Amino acid sequence: MSDAERFDAFYAATRDRMLVLAFAMTGDLPASRGAVRDSYIAAWHHWRKIKRREDPESWMRPHVWSHAQRRHTARIWHRDRRIDPELRATLDALAKLPVTSRKALLLTQLTATSRQEMAREVGLPLAEAEQRLQSATSQFSLHREVPSTSVRRLLDALIAHCAGQRWPRATIIRRAGTTRRRTHALAGAALVVVALVGGGMLVTDDHGVRPTLAAAGDRITTVPPEGAATGSSDHEPPPQITPASLLSTAQMRRAVPGRHWRVTGTDPQQSSTLPCQRRKYADPKAPTSLVRNFTARRAKGKPQLAAVQTMELSTDARRAGVGYQAANRWFADCAIPQMQLLSVRRVKGLGDEAQQFALRAWQKPAMTLVVGVARTGRITTMTLTRTAGAAPPDLASNLRMLVSAVDDLCPTTLGGRCSAGPRAVPVDAPTAGDPPMMLSELDLPPAAGVQRPWAGTTPRQAIKNLAATGCDTSRFHGPGWKHDATRTFLVPGAKLAPAFGLTETVGRLPEPRARAFVDGIRSRLASCSDRQLGTKVLRMAGDQDMTVWRVRTEVTDKQTVTFFMGVIRRGGAVAQVGFVPDGAHTLTMPQIVGVVRRAGQRLGDMPG
């Protein structure tokens, strides 16, 4: 890919983001638009240097902000009647923040920069930058009179306001940048001439002759043409992966039949394209990446559907393996609130290694996500399908996308294995959470009628087992127990009964004792209805190593308490899960069984 092509792609992919940042900083859309245009002209001027940076946007942002602030002399949005009052309030709240704090907030909320990159960009030590960020978030929330969880939503409204701007063609920007470069070079040459002439009384040339303007002019070389050698080695890597390597609409129609697909964008950078994505690239040293977005035409009676393919080229297969593992961790330990990991499948016979993740975002509007991650040689590719609503995940369609993506890449000199009868098999959820041997928020489905996310307490030693029922009163603490721990998951801010919540207790015994411990719980639950009047126990599900019960106890003639409890064993490791609903705010039985089975998967990460 030539310098011009790389710059044009960079300009197309990033100009809207730069405009939002400038507008959020100044509240002045015309000044922001001009600042962004001028910054890209300067970027083409310095493109030979900028293109070598790992993140060219980190060069752009300070220049955009500087240009925008110079152009902006008054908060013009107060005179713009077209701006929505809510948007105006957001801009006013931002304007009240100190500039450095404002930059920290915008970098964190509107870009994919890490905390370390944010600190470096605002010119502060990490600890001080994080303190400024925390202060900016709380001050903005106070000025805007919203909780801190709403900050991102308010700032996202700026993106919608800035959308649809008309931009100069990339060729115009490059032409202006080239003119700027030549002007600077000629101006520098003129300064040399002036210096030679002005210092003529004291300076002579090699032959003892005082320089004159004409003589100096003879020695001034012309501005080197674009792409000419400059004395330093600047070898471009040969063309490698190109947009032609990405999936086409025809391949999408075969992978996801019954839908009419169109490409909505092809970009040279991942940025924050994928949910759960923690950094711009899975392999931070990947020299090349590509992204393509697809949207399916709305179909009557069918949920809205979109898809994404990303592709990274690493310097070697080892680095690609590092990137592949990092990408898997994004989805295995997703930190987005109200995101649930539904299932994981390992795909055999596809590339060098491949996995599939099914997730569900429960925050309204709900959506179901399937992500395929595969590596072939030096290339890591990911396919994502996003379906509106809580429909079952379409694993087969996503797998067909992933197979097509790998088979397009593997024949190249950069690729590795192709597909050979690919087959996806369910596997345990990968290691995640803290501690990894216990459930985390990512493992929990939402309770009916509850719109807020779960929050787990800090795990502590299981001196008291809150997951037990009055029927079994089991203990995970004492002689023989190892790694015993307990934690409770609540929903802060929701108007629920104080008893509502889900508790897990885990621990390890020698395997024969663990088996006897679980058998003892089962025996006590089976006889509980006979031993405790007013208590009814119903076994809801179970197998050799897992059982789930519903326990109902009549407290008074008019009040009955319902408690769900499950126990599961994996070798010598045992987990007990208890859930107390609040009337209609409850989990379905399949959800409860799924949580208990996931607790059993997590036991695989318990130390021996």
N, C-alpha and C positions, 0 to 999 in steps of 0.2 A: 504494500500500500504506500503510495507516494506521500510526501509531506502535505501537499495540498488536500489529498483525500482524507488524510488523518485529521487535519485541521477542520475541514468541512464537517466531518462526522462529529468532532468534538464540539464545534459551534452549534450544530443542530441539537445535540444531546443535552447541552448544559445551559443554553442561553435563557430558557424559561426559569430554571432554578436560580440563576444569577439575578434575574429581574426581581423575583420574589424576595431574595435577600436584601437587595438595594431598596425595594419598596418598604419592607419591614423596618429597615434602618431609618428611612427618611420620611415615609408617608407621602412621597412626591413621585407620582408615576411618570410624568414626562421627564423629570430629571433622572430618574432611575433608568428609563429606557435609553437616554443619551449616554449615561455612564456605562451601561453594559455595552453599547455599540463601541464607544471609545476604547473600552478595556479589551475588546476582541481585536480591534485594530492594533493596539499595543502588543497583544499576544502574538499576532502574526509577525510583527516586527521582531519579537524575541523567540519565535517558534523553535529555532534550533536548540535553544536552551530549555524551553518549557517542555518539549516533547520527551525529554529524557527523564523528567520527574515521574515518580511513582504515581502521584496524584496531581495532574495539571490544574485541577480546580483549586488547590490550595494556593497556587500563584494568582489565580483570577480573583478570588474573593476579596483580599485586601485592596486590590486595585479597583474593583467595582465599588466597594464601600468608600474608598477615598474619593473617587470621581463623583460618586453620588452626593457625598456630603459637601463637596466643593460647589456642585451645581445647585444644591438646595440651600436657600437662604431663609425660608419661612415655611411653617407647617401648612402647606398649601391645601391639604385635604379639608381644612375647616371651611374653605371656600368652594369646595367641590360638592355640589348638591347631589351628584349621582351616587356618591358613596353611601352604602347602607349604614344606618346608625350603629348597628352592632359592630361593623367593621371599623367605623370611626372610633368607637370606644376602645377597640383593640389597639389601634394605632396610637391613641392618646396614652393608653397604659404603657405601651412600649416606649414612647417618647419620654416618659417620666423616669426611665431607668438610666443609670450611667452608661456611657457608650460601651465600655469594656464589658459590663454585666449584660448589656443588650446583645453584644456579639456572642458572648458565651451561651446565652439562651437560644439565640437563633441558630448557631452552629449545632447545638445539641438537638434541637427540635426539628430543624428543617434540612439537615444534611446527615450523611452517614458517617461523619467523623467520629473517631473514638475520643474518650475523655483526654487521653494524652495528646492527640492531635489538636483538640480544642484548646488545651492549655498552651501549646506551642504557638498556635495561631493568634491568641490574644496576648501572648507575651508574658505569661505568668507561670510560676511554679504550679505543679499539678494540684497540690493541696489548696493553694490560694484560689486557683481557677475554679475548683469544685465548690469552694466556699462562696465565690461570686455567683456561680450558677445557682446554688441553693437559695441565696439571697434574692437573685433576680426572679426565680420561679415564685417565691413567696410574695415578693413585692408586686409582681405582675398579677398574681391571683388576687391579692388584696385590692389593687387598683381596679381590677376587672370584676371583682366581687364574684369569683367562681372558685371552685376547689382546684387544687393543683393538677388533678387528673384531667381537667378540661382544657389545659393550656394548649396541648397539641391540636385539639379540635378547633380552637379559635384561630391558631396560626395557620391551620390548613385552609381556613376561609380566605386568607390572603392569596393562596395559590389559585383558587377559583377566580378571584377578582383580577389577577394578572393574566389569566389564560386568554388565548386568542389574539395576542399582540402581533402586529405585522412587523417583520424583521427584514433588514436589507439582505440580499442574496449573499452567500458566502464569497462569491467571486468579487463582489463590491468591497467587502471587508478586507479581503486579501489584497486587492488593488490599492486600497487606502493604506494598508500596512506596509506594502512594498514602497509606496511613495514616501511614507514616513521614514522608513529605513534609509532610503537614498537621501532624503533631506537631511537627516541626522548626520549621515556620512559626509555629505558636502559641507554642512555647517562645521563639522569637525575639521575638515580639510581647510576651510576658510580661516578657522581660528589658528591653525598651524601657520598659514601664510601671514596672518596679522602678527603672530608672535615673531615670525622671522623678520618681517619688515620693521616692527616696532623695536626689535632688539638688534637692528642692523648695525648700529654704531659699535656694538660690542662683539658681534658674531660674524665670523667669516666662514666660507666654505672650505673644502679640503685644499683648494688652490689659493686660499688667502683672499678670495674675492668676496666683498660684502654681497649678501643675497639681495635681489630685487624682486618685486612682485612678479615680473615676467619670468625671471629665472626660477623662482619658487614654483610658479605655475607649471613650468615644464616638468617638475618632479612629482606633481600630484597625479596619482593614478586614478583611474576611473573606478566607480563603485563596482565591486565584483558582481557578476550576474547571479541570479538565484540558482543555488545548487553548485556553484563553483567551489573548488577546493580552497580552504582557508588556512592551510598549513598544519591543521590538526586532524587527526583521523576521526572521521565521522561516518562510519560505514553503517548504512541502514541494513537491518536484517532482511533477508529475502521475503517476499510475500508468503504468508503461511496460511492461517485460517482466514476465510473471507465469508461474507454474507451468503455466498452460494453454498457454504457448508451447513447452513441452518435449515431447519425443516421448512417445507413449502406448504402452501394451502392445500395442494393436492394430497400431500402426505397426511395433513391434518384431517382431511375428509375421510381418508382410509382408516386412520387411527380412531377417530371419533365420528362414526357414520351418522347420517341423518341430520347433520348440521351444515350450514353454509358459513365457511370461515373466511376471514379477511385479515391481512397483516395490518396492525395499527402502529407499528414502529419497529425499527431495527437500529439499535444503538451500540456504540463501541465500549460502553462501560456498564457494569452491573448496577453500581450505586446501591440503592436499597430496593431493588426490584422485587425481591422475594420476601415473604413474611418470615419472621424469625431470623433473618439475615443479620449477622453481627458486625460485619465489616464489608468493605467494598468488594474484595475478592476472597475466595476461600483460600487460595494460595497468594499471600501478599506480594510475592515476587513474580507473579504471572505477568509476562510482558504483553500479552494480547488477550482480549476477551470480546465477546459479542453477545448481544441479547436481542431476542425477537419476541414481540408481543402479538398475540392473536385474540380476536374477539369473534364469537359466534353470533350470527344474526338471531334476534329474538324469535322464538317459535312458540306458537300458541300452545299452552298446556305444558310447556317444558321450562325448567328453571334457567335463569341466565347463566351463561357459560363463557369462561375466558381461559386462556392458556399462555404460558411463557416457556421459552427455551433459552437457557444460558449456556455459554461455552467458554472455557478458559484453557489457554495453552500455557503450560509450564515449561521451564527451561530443560527439565529432564523428567523421566518417569518417577524418580524418587520424590521430587517436588510435587508432581501431580498427585502422588499417593498422599502426601501431607495435606494438599488441598481437598482431596476426596474425603479424608477423615474429618477435616474441619467442617466441611459442608454437612456431613452426616450429624455432627454435634449440634449444628444450628437447629435441626428439626427434632433431634432426640431430646434436647433440653431447651425447648423454646420458652422464652421468658415473657411472651405476650400474655397479659391477663385474659382469663376466660378462653384460653386455647387449650384444647384437650388432645393428647396423643391417643388416637384410636387403636392403631395397629402398626406393626412393622413387618416387612417381608424382605427376605434376602433373595435376590434374583440370581439363580445359577445359570451358567451358559450364556452370559451376556457381558462382553468386554472383559476387562481384567478383574473388575469387581463392580457390584451394583446392588442397590437397596431401594426399597420403596417405603414411604411414610404416608399414613393417612391421618389427617388432623381435622379437628372441627373448631372453628371460631364461634363461640356461643354469643358473643356480644352482638346486639342487634345492629345491622341485619346479619343474621347468622350465615355462615358459609362453610362448605366442606372442601378441604384441600387434599390433593394427592400429589406428592412430590417424589419423582424418581431421580436418583443420583447414580451416575455411572462413570467409570474411568476406562479409557482405552488408550494405552501408551501414555503420551504426554498430555492428553486432552481429558478434561473433566467436563461432563455435560449434565445439566439438570433440566427436567421437564416438570412443569407444574400445571395442574388443571384445577380451576377454581369454580365451584358450583354454588349458586345462591341457595340458601336454605339448609335444612338439616337432612338432605337426601343421603342415602347410603353412598359411601365413596365408590366411584367408578374406577376400580383398580385396573381392570383389563384395558381400558382405553389409554390410561396413562402409561401402562407397560408397552402398548403398541407404539406410542410416541417415543418412548425411551429406546426401544429396539431400532426404530427407524433412524433416530439420532445417532446411535452408535454405529450402525451399518453404513451411514454416510461418511463417518470419520475414520473408521478402522482401516480402510484400504490405503489411506495416505501414508506417507513416510513417517508422519507424526503419530499415527494411530498404533494400536496394539491388536488385541483379539477382537473379532466380530461377534455376532450372535450365533449360537449353535444349539438350537432347540431350547430357548430360554424358558425357565420354569421358576415361578415365585413361590417360596415356602414361608409360612409364618415363623417368626422368631420372637424371642423375648425382647421386651423394650430395652434398648441399649442403656448402659450406665449413665445416670443423670441424677440431678438433685443433690441435696446436702442434708443428711447423709444419703448416699446412693442406695443403701439397703432398705430405705423407707419410702413410702409414698410421698409425692410432691404435688403441688397444685396442678401441674400438667397432667396428672393421672385422673383428675376428678371431673365428672360431668356436672352440669349445673342442676341445682334442685329446681323443681317446677315452680314457676312464679318468682324466682329470685334472679334479679338482673345484675347483681354485684358479684365480683370475683371472690373465690376462696382465698383465705390467707392462713398459712400454717404457723403454729407457735414454734418456738425454738425447741428442738428435741431435748429431752432430759432423761435421766436414769429412771427406769420403770419401778420406782419404789411402790407406787400405787398404780394399779391397772384400771384406767378409766374405760377401757374398751370392753371390760367384762360385764356380764349381766348378774342380776341377783341370783340367777339359777346356778352359775358355775363359780363365781367369785375366784377366778383363776389368778395366779400370781406368776410374774415373770422375773421376780427378784428373789435371790436367796442362794443356797448352796448349789453349785453346778451350773448356774446360769452365767452366760457370757454375753456381752454386747447388748444387754437389755436397754431398751429405750422406748419412750412414748411421746406422742405429740398429738395435738388436736387441731382440726381445721374448722375455722369459723368464717362467717361472712360479715366483716365489719361494715357498719352503716346500714345494714338491712334491718327492717323492723320485724324481727323474728323472736320466738320464745327464747329465754336465756339458755334453755337446755339444748337448743338446736345445735347440731354439729356432728362432725365425724372424727373419731379417735382411732389411732392405730398404736398397738404395742407389739414390739418384736423382741426376740432374744434367741439364744442358741443353747441347746443341751446336747449331750452325746445322743446320737441318733436313736438308740433303743429307748432312752428316757423321753425324747421328744415325741416318739410314736405313742408311748404310754400316756404322755401329757395330753395329746390331742384326743386319744381314746377316752380319757377321763372326762374331758369337756363334753364330748358327745354323749357319754353315759349320763352325766348330770343333767344335760338339757333334755334327754329322753324321758327322765323321771321327774322333771320339774313340776309338771302339771299335777302330779299326784302328791308331791311334797309341799307345794305352795298353793293354797286355795286362792282362787281368783286370778291365777296365772295360766295362760294358754300358750303353748309352744308349738309352732308349726315348722317342720323342716321344709325349706323352700327349694334347695338345690344341694348337690353334693356328689363327690366321687371318693376315691380311696384317700386322697390327701386334702380335700377341701369340703367344707360344709357351711351352709348359710341357713340361719333360722330367723323367724319372726317371733318375737316374744311380746305378748300383750298382758298387761297387769291391770286389774280393776283397782284403782285407788279408792274411789267412792262409787256410789250407785250411779253417778252421773259422769264420772271421769275415768277414762282408760288411757294408760300410757303405752305407747307402742315403741319397741326397740328392735332394731335389726342388728344381727351379729353374725360374723363369719370368722372361721378359723381355717388356716392353710399351713401346710408343712412342706418344706423342701429339704430333704435330708434331716439334719439336726436343727435347722433354722425354722422358727415358728412365728407366724404373724396372726394377731387377732384384731379384727376391725369391727367397731361398733358405730352405729348411726342412729341418731335421735331426730326424727322429723318434727315438723311443726304444722300439724293439720294438713292442708293441701300442699304445703311446701315440703316436698319429699322427693325421693329418688325412686325410679321404677325398680322392680326386682331384677331385670336384666342389667340395669346400671349398677346395682349393688353387687351382683355376682361378678360383673366385670371389674369393679374396684378390688374385690377380694382376690380375683385371679391376678390382677396387676401387682397386688401386694406380694403374691407368691413369686412373681417374676423378679421383683426387686430384692427378694431374699437371696437371690443368686450372687448379689454383691456384698453379702455379709461376710466379714472375715471368719476364718476357721477357728 
